[in-house]
Amino acid sequence: MTYITKGNKYLTINDVGLSYKIYNGRKWFTFIITENMCLHFLGEFILTKKLGGNIHKIKNKKKSNLKKKK
C-alpha cells in the first residue's frame, strides 16, 4: 500500500493490481488500479468537492432563550 498526497502520478500498465491510498485534503481513499485506469492520472479518480444540492447553504441556528439580566 502506497500513500500519495498529490494526484499527479501517471498510471502505467505496471501499476495494475497495486493499491494506493490517496489524500484529497479531507480523507484517505483506497484505490486498486485496474486496466481501465491506465494512461490516466491518479487525481482524476478523486472527488474533492461534495456532491449534491447547495453545498454553501447556511443552516439556521436556533436562538437560545437566554434570560436577560436586570
N, CA, C and O atoms as CSV, one atom per row, in Angstrom:
chain,resi,resn,atom,element,x,y,z
A,1,MET,N,N,0.849,-1.166,0.000
A,1,MET,CA,C,0.000,0.000,0.000
A,1,MET,C,C,0.894,1.229,0.000
A,1,MET,O,O,1.773,1.370,0.850
A,2,THR,N,N,0.666,2.104,-0.948
A,2,THR,CA,C,1.447,3.313,-1.089
A,2,THR,C,C,0.575,4.516,-0.768
A,2,THR,O,O,-0.551,4.608,-1.257
A,3,TYR,N,N,1.075,5.436,0.043
A,3,TYR,CA,C,0.346,6.643,0.400
A,3,TYR,C,C,0.785,7.777,-0.514
A,3,TYR,O,O,1.981,8.026,-0.668
A,4,ILE,N,N,-0.183,8.468,-1.124
A,4,ILE,CA,C,0.107,9.558,-2.049
A,4,ILE,C,C,-0.729,10.761,-1.632
A,4,ILE,O,O,-1.927,10.627,-1.387
A,5,THR,N,N,-0.102,11.943,-1.548
A,5,THR,CA,C,-0.842,13.143,-1.178
A,5,THR,C,C,-1.220,13.980,-2.386
A,5,THR,O,O,-2.119,14.815,-2.286
A,6,LYS,N,N,-0.571,13.786,-3.518
A,6,LYS,CA,C,-0.899,14.520,-4.737
A,6,LYS,C,C,-1.371,13.531,-5.785
A,6,LYS,O,O,-0.921,12.386,-5.815
A,7,GLY,N,N,-2.268,13.967,-6.635
A,7,GLY,CA,C,-2.828,13.075,-7.644
A,7,GLY,C,C,-2.162,13.180,-8.994
A,7,GLY,O,O,-2.787,12.873,-10.009
A,8,ASN,N,N,-0.897,13.610,-9.038
A,8,ASN,CA,C,-0.245,13.796,-10.319
A,8,ASN,C,C,0.570,12.587,-10.775
A,8,ASN,O,O,1.404,12.718,-11.671
A,9,LYS,N,N,0.351,11.432,-10.187
A,9,LYS,CA,C,1.044,10.213,-10.607
A,9,LYS,C,C,0.357,9.655,-11.849
A,9,LYS,O,O,-0.859,9.467,-11.870
A,10,TYR,N,N,1.144,9.398,-12.867
A,10,TYR,CA,C,0.645,8.861,-14.118
A,10,TYR,C,C,0.612,7.334,-14.002
A,10,TYR,O,O,1.626,6.717,-13.672
A,11,LEU,N,N,-0.542,6.723,-14.270
A,11,LEU,CA,C,-0.698,5.277,-14.118
A,11,LEU,C,C,-0.261,4.559,-15.394
A,11,LEU,O,O,-0.641,4.942,-16.500
A,12,THR,N,N,0.533,3.525,-15.221
A,12,THR,CA,C,1.002,2.726,-16.345
A,12,THR,C,C,0.510,1.293,-16.185
A,12,THR,O,O,-0.146,0.956,-15.199
A,13,ILE,N,N,0.831,0.468,-17.152
A,13,ILE,CA,C,0.407,-0.936,-17.121
A,13,ILE,C,C,1.080,-1.676,-15.966
A,13,ILE,O,O,0.536,-2.658,-15.461
A,14,ASN,N,N,2.244,-1.220,-15.550
A,14,ASN,CA,C,2.951,-1.863,-14.435
A,14,ASN,C,C,2.247,-1.658,-13.104
A,14,ASN,O,O,2.512,-2.391,-12.151
A,15,ASP,N,N,1.346,-0.668,-13.015
A,15,ASP,CA,C,0.645,-0.372,-11.765
A,15,ASP,C,C,-0.630,-1.180,-11.584
A,15,ASP,O,O,-1.257,-1.081,-10.529
A,16,VAL,N,N,-1.040,-1.973,-12.563
A,16,VAL,CA,C,-2.295,-2.725,-12.478
A,16,VAL,C,C,-2.202,-3.735,-11.338
A,16,VAL,O,O,-1.243,-4.502,-11.249
A,17,GLY,N,N,-3.204,-3.726,-10.476
A,17,GLY,CA,C,-3.251,-4.636,-9.337
A,17,GLY,C,C,-2.691,-4.048,-8.060
A,17,GLY,O,O,-2.897,-4.616,-6.988
A,18,LEU,N,N,-1.983,-2.919,-8.138
A,18,LEU,CA,C,-1.441,-2.281,-6.944
A,18,LEU,C,C,-2.528,-1.463,-6.254
A,18,LEU,O,O,-3.501,-1.052,-6.887
A,19,SER,N,N,-2.361,-1.235,-4.980
A,19,SER,CA,C,-3.328,-0.423,-4.246
A,19,SER,C,C,-2.630,0.840,-3.746
A,19,SER,O,O,-1.476,0.806,-3.319
A,20,TYR,N,N,-3.349,1.940,-3.810
A,20,TYR,CA,C,-2.848,3.234,-3.391
A,20,TYR,C,C,-3.836,3.857,-2.431
A,20,TYR,O,O,-5.044,3.663,-2.562
A,21,LYS,N,N,-3.323,4.612,-1.459
A,21,LYS,CA,C,-4.156,5.455,-0.604
A,21,LYS,C,C,-3.849,6.888,-1.001
A,21,LYS,O,O,-2.698,7.323,-0.950
A,22,ILE,N,N,-4.899,7.630,-1.403
A,22,ILE,CA,C,-4.733,8.970,-1.910
A,22,ILE,C,C,-5.477,9.933,-1.005
A,22,ILE,O,O,-6.610,9.667,-0.604
A,23,TYR,N,N,-4.838,11.058,-0.679
A,23,TYR,CA,C,-5.413,12.054,0.215
A,23,TYR,C,C,-6.009,13.180,-0.613
A,23,TYR,O,O,-5.333,13.738,-1.477
A,24,ASN,N,N,-7.281,13.523,-0.356
A,24,ASN,CA,C,-7.923,14.586,-1.117
A,24,ASN,C,C,-8.031,15.883,-0.324
A,24,ASN,O,O,-8.705,16.812,-0.769
A,25,GLY,N,N,-7.403,15.971,0.808
A,25,GLY,CA,C,-7.468,17.150,1.644
A,25,GLY,C,C,-8.352,16.954,2.852
A,25,GLY,O,O,-8.330,17.770,3.773
A,26,ARG,N,N,-9.127,15.894,2.866
A,26,ARG,CA,C,-10.040,15.628,3.977
A,26,ARG,C,C,-9.976,14.173,4.415
A,26,ARG,O,O,-9.989,13.891,5.614
A,27,LYS,N,N,-9.906,13.248,3.470
A,27,LYS,CA,C,-9.923,11.815,3.768
A,27,LYS,C,C,-8.870,11.093,2.930
A,27,LYS,O,O,-8.366,11.618,1.937
A,28,TRP,N,N,-8.560,9.883,3.359
A,28,TRP,CA,C,-7.726,8.979,2.579
A,28,TRP,C,C,-8.649,8.009,1.842
A,28,TRP,O,O,-9.498,7.367,2.460
A,29,PHE,N,N,-8.485,7.903,0.523
A,29,PHE,CA,C,-9.261,6.980,-0.291
A,29,PHE,C,C,-8.358,5.860,-0.783
A,29,PHE,O,O,-7.219,6.101,-1.182
A,30,THR,N,N,-8.867,4.643,-0.753
A,30,THR,CA,C,-8.105,3.485,-1.202
A,30,THR,C,C,-8.542,3.107,-2.606
A,30,THR,O,O,-9.735,2.986,-2.884
A,31,PHE,N,N,-7.571,2.923,-3.490
A,31,PHE,CA,C,-7.836,2.528,-4.861
A,31,PHE,C,C,-7.022,1.296,-5.209
A,31,PHE,O,O,-5.856,1.183,-4.832
A,32,ILE,N,N,-7.637,0.382,-5.923
A,32,ILE,CA,C,-6.921,-0.734,-6.535
A,32,ILE,C,C,-6.946,-0.464,-8.033
A,32,ILE,O,O,-8.017,-0.325,-8.623
A,33,ILE,N,N,-5.797,-0.390,-8.634
A,33,ILE,CA,C,-5.677,0.023,-10.032
A,33,ILE,C,C,-6.112,-1.116,-10.943
A,33,ILE,O,O,-5.673,-2.256,-10.791
A,34,THR,N,N,-6.989,-0.786,-11.899
A,34,THR,CA,C,-7.454,-1.743,-12.897
A,34,THR,C,C,-6.929,-1.339,-14.270
A,34,THR,O,O,-6.302,-0.290,-14.417
A,35,GLU,N,N,-7.185,-2.168,-15.266
A,35,GLU,CA,C,-6.699,-1.884,-16.620
A,35,GLU,C,C,-7.355,-0.645,-17.218
A,35,GLU,O,O,-6.748,0.043,-18.038
A,36,ASN,N,N,-8.598,-0.354,-16.812
A,36,ASN,CA,C,-9.290,0.815,-17.356
A,36,ASN,C,C,-8.696,2.124,-16.856
A,36,ASN,O,O,-8.893,3.164,-17.485
A,37,MET,N,N,-7.983,2.097,-15.750
A,37,MET,CA,C,-7.399,3.307,-15.179
A,37,MET,C,C,-6.047,3.653,-15.793
A,37,MET,O,O,-5.528,4.742,-15.544
A,38,CYS,N,N,-5.471,2.770,-16.577
A,38,CYS,CA,C,-4.156,3.008,-17.155
A,38,CYS,C,C,-4.189,4.208,-18.089
A,38,CYS,O,O,-5.216,4.511,-18.697
A,39,LEU,N,N,-3.060,4.881,-18.194
A,39,LEU,CA,C,-2.854,6.051,-19.042
A,39,LEU,C,C,-3.680,7.250,-18.580
A,39,LEU,O,O,-3.997,8.130,-19.381
A,40,HIS,N,N,-4.029,7.289,-17.297
A,40,HIS,CA,C,-4.686,8.436,-16.684
A,40,HIS,C,C,-3.877,8.848,-15.462
A,40,HIS,O,O,-3.021,8.102,-14.987
A,41,PHE,N,N,-4.158,10.038,-14.964
A,41,PHE,CA,C,-3.553,10.472,-13.714
A,41,PHE,C,C,-4.388,9.968,-12.547
A,41,PHE,O,O,-5.596,9.771,-12.677
A,42,LEU,N,N,-3.753,9.766,-11.432
A,42,LEU,CA,C,-4.434,9.257,-10.248
A,42,LEU,C,C,-5.446,10.266,-9.708
A,42,LEU,O,O,-6.457,9.876,-9.126
A,43,GLY,N,N,-5.183,11.545,-9.894
A,43,GLY,CA,C,-6.067,12.589,-9.403
A,43,GLY,C,C,-7.409,12.659,-10.118
A,43,GLY,O,O,-8.329,13.310,-9.623
A,44,GLU,N,N,-7.545,12.010,-11.260
A,44,GLU,CA,C,-8.810,12.020,-11.990
A,44,GLU,C,C,-9.878,11.180,-11.294
A,44,GLU,O,O,-11.062,11.323,-11.597
A,45,PHE,N,N,-9.489,10.323,-10.386
A,45,PHE,CA,C,-10.422,9.411,-9.728
A,45,PHE,C,C,-10.772,9.853,-8.308
A,45,PHE,O,O,-11.448,9.122,-7.584
A,46,ILE,N,N,-10.318,11.042,-7.903
A,46,ILE,CA,C,-10.541,11.529,-6.543
A,46,ILE,C,C,-11.581,12.638,-6.575
A,46,ILE,O,O,-11.487,13.564,-7.380
A,47,LEU,N,N,-12.574,12.541,-5.696
A,47,LEU,CA,C,-13.546,13.617,-5.542
A,47,LEU,C,C,-13.047,14.579,-4.484
A,47,LEU,O,O,-12.708,14.169,-3.374
A,48,THR,N,N,-13.000,15.872,-4.826
A,48,THR,CA,C,-12.521,16.863,-3.870
A,48,THR,C,C,-13.636,17.757,-3.368
A,48,THR,O,O,-13.439,18.503,-2.410
A,49,LYS,N,N,-14.805,17.699,-3.994
A,49,LYS,CA,C,-15.935,18.518,-3.566
A,49,LYS,C,C,-17.106,17.626,-3.220
A,49,LYS,O,O,-17.190,16.486,-3.676
A,50,LYS,N,N,-18.008,18.150,-2.414
A,50,LYS,CA,C,-19.209,17.406,-2.057
A,50,LYS,C,C,-20.159,17.379,-3.244
A,50,LYS,O,O,-20.280,18.362,-3.975
A,51,LEU,N,N,-20.826,16.260,-3.428
A,51,LEU,CA,C,-21.820,16.145,-4.468
A,51,LEU,C,C,-23.194,16.406,-3.874
A,51,LEU,O,O,-23.435,16.124,-2.701
A,52,GLY,N,N,-24.076,16.936,-4.675
A,52,GLY,CA,C,-25.434,17.130,-4.198
A,52,GLY,C,C,-25.891,18.554,-4.384
A,52,GLY,O,O,-25.383,19.277,-5.240
A,53,GLY,N,N,-26.846,18.950,-3.581
A,53,GLY,CA,C,-27.502,20.245,-3.693
A,53,GLY,C,C,-26.588,21.414,-3.386
A,53,GLY,O,O,-25.428,21.443,-3.797
A,54,ASN,N,N,-27.118,22.356,-2.674
A,54,ASN,CA,C,-26.407,23.584,-2.362
A,54,ASN,C,C,-25.366,23.311,-1.279
A,54,ASN,O,O,-25.714,23.090,-0.119
A,55,ILE,N,N,-24.088,23.326,-1.661
A,55,ILE,CA,C,-23.041,22.981,-0.697
A,55,ILE,C,C,-22.694,24.154,0.215
A,55,ILE,O,O,-22.054,23.965,1.250
A,56,HIS,N,N,-23.112,25.374,-0.162
A,56,HIS,CA,C,-22.802,26.545,0.638
A,56,HIS,C,C,-24.019,27.032,1.417
A,56,HIS,O,O,-24.093,28.202,1.792
A,57,LYS,N,N,-24.956,26.151,1.655
A,57,LYS,CA,C,-26.185,26.506,2.346
A,57,LYS,C,C,-25.880,26.794,3.816
A,57,LYS,O,O,-25.190,26.022,4.482
A,58,ILE,N,N,-26.393,27.895,4.302
A,58,ILE,CA,C,-26.186,28.279,5.695
A,58,ILE,C,C,-27.343,27.719,6.509
A,58,ILE,O,O,-28.510,27.946,6.189
A,59,LYS,N,N,-27.011,26.996,7.548
A,59,LYS,CA,C,-28.029,26.424,8.411
A,59,LYS,C,C,-28.509,27.491,9.382
A,59,LYS,O,O,-27.715,28.248,9.940
A,60,ASN,N,N,-29.809,27.535,9.571
A,60,ASN,CA,C,-30.370,28.476,10.523
A,60,ASN,C,C,-30.108,27.980,11.938
A,60,ASN,O,O,-30.417,26.841,12.286
A,61,LYS,N,N,-29.541,28.850,12.730
A,61,LYS,CA,C,-29.260,28.486,14.112
A,61,LYS,C,C,-30.446,28.902,14.965
A,61,LYS,O,O,-30.986,29.999,14.817
A,62,LYS,N,N,-30.832,28.024,15.842
A,62,LYS,CA,C,-31.923,28.345,16.757
A,62,LYS,C,C,-31.388,29.255,17.855
A,62,LYS,O,O,-30.345,29.000,18.458
A,63,LYS,N,N,-32.131,30.312,18.088
A,63,LYS,CA,C,-31.728,31.237,19.146
A,63,LYS,C,C,-32.079,30.618,20.498
A,63,LYS,O,O,-33.190,30.134,20.715
A,64,SER,N,N,-31.134,30.647,21.361
A,64,SER,CA,C,-31.407,30.111,22.699
A,64,SER,C,C,-32.080,31.199,23.525
A,64,SER,O,O,-31.742,32.378,23.418
A,65,ASN,N,N,-33.012,30.794,24.330
A,65,ASN,CA,C,-33.735,31.738,25.185
A,65,ASN,C,C,-32.916,32.019,26.432
A,65,ASN,O,O,-32.997,31.305,27.431
A,66,LEU,N,N,-32.139,33.061,26.347
A,66,LEU,CA,C,-31.324,33.444,27.495
A,66,LEU,C,C,-32.077,34.472,28.323
A,66,LEU,O,O,-32.723,35.372,27.786
A,67,LYS,N,N,-31.986,34.328,29.598
A,67,LYS,CA,C,-32.636,35.285,30.486
A,67,LYS,C,C,-31.797,36.546,30.557
A,67,LYS,O,O,-30.588,36.502,30.786
A,68,LYS,N,N,-32.457,37.651,30.358
A,68,LYS,CA,C,-31.757,38.915,30.420
A,68,LYS,C,C,-31.546,39.321,31.868
A,68,LYS,O,O,-32.423,39.152,32.715
A,69,LYS,N,N,-30.388,39.848,32.126
A,69,LYS,CA,C,-30.109,40.335,33.475
A,69,LYS,C,C,-30.713,41.714,33.635
A,69,LYS,O,O,-30.630,42.550,32.736
A,70,LYS,N,N,-31.322,41.944,34.789
A,70,LYS,CA,C,-31.946,43.254,35.041
A,70,LYS,C,C,-31.026,44.170,35.777
A,70,LYS,O,O,-31.392,45.309,36.069
